[in-house]
């Protein structure tokens, strides 16, 4: 994890070798949209990130388990079968 005031210290050359394509200002900017705007709060304190234009988010299991379980029905037990976003 990198704090915003340390982004100029990112090992960009190493990250680019691994496929990282963003510039530091695309990770965090107060003036323009950036990756920090893709972070969402889930439940009481968990976080997730948007990973698709359709609104799919990724988070840790323990963050979403309660909500996923509550969304399940007797016909569809989402917490054990999973769910996939529908694409147009």
N, C-alpha and C positions, 0 to 999 in steps of 0.2 A: 504494500500500500504506500502510495506517495501523497504527502500533504501538498496542497496547492502551491505553497511557497517554496517547495523543493522540486517542482517539475523541471526546472532548468538543469537539474542534476540527473535526470533520467538517462540510463545507458542506451540512448537511441540506436547506436550502431548495432549493439547486441540484440535489441528488440526487433529491429528491421530484419535481421538475419532469420528471426523466428516468425516473420510475417506481419509484424506490427507496422501499420501504415499511417497512423495518426501523428500529427504535429502536437507539441505540448499545448498550444492554444486550442486545439480541437478536443483535448481531454478536459481542460478547465479554462473557462473564460467567463468573466463577469459582464462583458460587453456583447457577446454573441452566443448563439446556441452552441453547446458543447456536450461531451459525454456525460458530464455531471447532471445534465437535464434529463438523462435517461434513467436515472435512479429513482425508484418509487418506494414509498413506505407501505409496508404490508402489515396489517394487523396492528398490534400495539407498539411494535418497535423493530420488526424485521424489515429488511430491504430486499429489493429485487431490481432487475434491469430489463428494459424493453429489449427484445431481441428480434422483433419483426415489425414490419409496417402494420400488420393486422392487430397489434396490441399484445402479442404473446410476451409473457415475462418469464424470467428464470429466477429462481430463488432456492433456498435450502429447504429440504423436506420438512424439517421441524417448524419452519416459518409458516408453511401453507397447509400442513396436515389437518388442522382443525377446520379450516374453511372448506377444504376439499371434502372432508368427511361430512360436513353439514350440507354440502351441495349434492351429496350422493342420495339416491333413492333406492327402493328395494329392487327396481328394475335395472338400475345402473349404479354399480358401486364404483364410483370414480376413484376412490382411494386405493383400490387394488387393481383396477383395470387400466387406469390412466385415461388421458384425454388428449386429443389432438385438435389443433385449430382447424376450422374448415376454411379452405381456400376457394376464392371465387374463380 
